């Protein structure tokens, strides 16, 4: 995942070049989308059927790779009504509303039906700054 939101691009530029305060996010929330959220944070986020954004925990960045990965599984609640075909994810600073930080398409879209549990296993959600 390397697509930064418009919000984060502006916040980081102002924080690093203008000394504007930026509140860091610990354990961002992962969202699922049936339409591309784009840099603007639009698109269609899943709703209903027990859906809720779920927190993600990331390893500490180090070295020169510019890459961090989740250090624990990201497991969404059991779906109680169809969520549709999920093709994108986002990282947010809040459990609802808030500001999108990053977004990306999934390697493969997945239809989430009643009884399904969407899970991203440890290390399979990465953020890379190049």
ChimeraX attribute file (.defattr): number of C-alpha atoms within 10 A of each C-alpha:
attribute: neighborCount
match mode: 1-to-1
recipient: residues
	/A:1	19
	/A:2	13
	/A:3	17
	/A:4	23
	/A:5	22
	/A:6	16
	/A:7	15
	/A:8	16
	/A:9	15
	/A:10	11
	/A:11	18
	/A:12	15
	/A:13	12
	/A:14	14
	/A:15	14
	/A:16	11
	/A:17	9
	/A:18	10
	/A:19	10
	/A:20	12
	/A:21	11
	/A:22	12
	/A:23	9
	/A:24	8
	/A:25	11
	/A:26	11
	/A:27	16
	/A:28	21
	/A:29	23
	/A:30	24
	/A:31	23
	/A:32	28
	/A:33	24
	/A:34	19
	/A:35	17
	/A:36	20
	/A:37	23
	/A:38	19
	/A:39	19
	/A:40	14
	/A:41	21
	/A:42	12
	/A:43	14
	/A:44	14
	/A:45	20
	/A:46	19
	/A:47	15
	/A:48	11
	/A:49	16
	/A:50	14
	/A:51	19
	/A:52	19
	/A:53	23
	/A:54	19
	/A:55	20
	/A:56	21
	/A:57	17
	/A:58	18
	/A:59	13
	/A:60	10
	/A:61	13
	/A:62	9
	/A:63	6
	/A:64	7
	/A:65	10
	/A:66	11
	/A:67	17
	/A:68	18
	/A:69	19
	/A:70	20
	/A:71	17
	/A:72	16
	/A:73	16
	/A:74	21
	/A:75	16
	/A:76	20
	/A:77	16
	/A:78	17
	/A:79	19
	/A:80	16
	/A:81	16
	/A:82	18
	/A:83	23
	/A:84	15
	/A:85	16
	/A:86	22
	/A:87	18
	/A:88	24
	/A:89	22
	/A:90	26
	/A:91	25
	/A:92	25
	/A:93	19
	/A:94	17
	/A:95	15
	/A:96	11
	/A:97	8
	/A:98	11
	/A:99	17
	/A:100	26
	/A:101	23
	/A:102	24
	/A:103	27
	/A:104	20
	/A:105	19
	/A:106	15
	/A:107	8
	/A:108	8
	/A:109	12
	/A:110	15
	/A:111	13
	/A:112	18
	/A:113	17
	/A:114	14
	/A:115	13
	/A:116	16
	/A:117	13
	/A:118	18
	/A:119	12
	/A:120	14
	/A:121	13
	/A:122	16
	/A:123	15
	/A:124	14
	/A:125	21
	/A:126	15
	/A:127	21
	/A:128	14
	/A:129	11
	/A:130	8
